[in-house]
């Protein structure tokens, strides 16, 4: 498989994001108990593992992130472990595109 094909596969399945600061007090819509609960109901499946690329930690939270590969200004919820959720707003990391849930 050549490098260009690998790049296309990665771009089609993953996206670079960063955490959105100041969202810890944001509450999910009623009747959801947490943002992770909201995500699981929206997707129709349990969030088992962190969505960050190459992370095998359990998903602990539904984190607020923004897509740094786009100028859409949307806010997304994605299942993350505590380690990835606590990364600073300046830290970029890659998540599975299919795990993003837009909330605006």
Secondary structure, 3 states (H helix, E strand, C coil): CCHHHHHHHHHHHEEEEEECCCCCCCCCCCCCCCHHHHHHHHHCCCCCECCECCCCCECCEEEEEEECCCCCCCCEEEEECHHHHCCCCCCCEEEEHHHCEECC
